[in-house]
Amino acid sequence: MAKENKTTENKNSVEAFLKKTKDKQKREDCEALIKLISKHTKFEAKMWGTAIVGFGSYHYKYESGREGDAPLVGISPRANAIVLYLCNAKSETELLKKLGKHKLGGGCLYIKTIMDIDTKIVLKLVDISIKHLTKLYPKK
């Protein structure tokens, strides 16, 4: 029997989730990024699991048989940084040079504060992620 995915879209409140973020600056930065991404993509911000705010969705199915849904783009205020879940960001070396202060790990982009980055570059990375995932996993 296939293991069920923990990170699924749900009806939990994005606002209530963000209110739990103790660090005021991080909470305000996340709110600003969420508003910016939502306006840019036209996707409503929704909770995925207990700690990720996601935008849009795609359905994946691996050769192993594992399948599920995931957000096209996600954001989460974590203890040490704000995490942006983006696909293919690490291959965008020229954009990343222009982004500002950040770290990369896996499919994640880590930032300390929105003041450290160029949000126009973030939106370009969001577009690239969405384009890549919708091409890789087209809606049927």
PECORDA-V448755 format. One record per residue. SS is DSSP state (hx for helix, st for strand, lp for the rest). PSI is psi in whole degrees, 0 to 359 (none if undefined). Layout:
{{SS | PSI} {SS | PSI}}
This chain:
{{lp | 133} {lp | 142} {lp | 136} {lp | 142} {lp | 137} {lp | 324} {lp | 90} {lp | 154} {st | 141} {lp | 179} {lp | 5} {lp | 153} {lp | 127} {hx | 317} {hx | 315} {hx | 320} {hx | 312} {hx | 327} {hx | 337} {lp | 348} {lp | 111} {lp | 322} {lp | 110} {hx | 315} {hx | 317} {hx | 318} {hx | 313} {hx | 321} {hx | 317} {hx | 317} {hx | 317} {hx | 316} {hx | 319} {hx | 315} {hx | 316} {hx | 312} {hx | 318} {hx | 315} {hx | 318} {hx | 316} {hx | 341} {lp | 15} {lp | 135} {lp | 138} {st | 128} {st | 152} {st | 139} {st | 117} {lp | 212} {lp | 351} {lp | 13} {st | 131} {st | 122} {st | 161} {st | 125} {lp | 183} {lp | 162} {st | 157} {st | 127} {st | 154} {st | 120} {lp | 163} {lp | 332} {lp | 346} {lp | 342} {lp | 136} {st | 165} {st | 190} {st | 151} {st | 157} {lp | 148} {lp | 326} {st | 145} {st | 164} {st | 144} {st | 134} {st | 107} {lp | 173} {lp | 315} {lp | 348} {lp | 168} {st | 129} {st | 129} {st | 124} {st | 108} {lp | 143} {lp | 137} {lp | 10} {hx | 322} {hx | 339} {hx | 353} {lp | 62} {hx | 321} {hx | 318} {hx | 319} {hx | 328} {hx | 329} {hx | 348} {hx | 316} {st | 196} {lp | 120} {lp | 170} {st | 155} {st | 147} {st | 119} {lp | 230} {lp | 24} {st | 143} {st | 124} {st | 129} {st | 152} {lp | 315} {lp | 153} {hx | 336} {hx | 342} {hx | 351} {st | 165} {lp | 111} {hx | 336} {hx | 324} {hx | 321} {hx | 315} {hx | 326} {hx | 319} {hx | 324} {hx | 313} {hx | 317} {hx | 317} {hx | 312} {hx | 315} {hx | 316} {hx | 312} {hx | 322} {hx | 335} {hx | 318} {hx | 322} {lp | 73} {lp | 147} {lp | 141} {lp | none}}
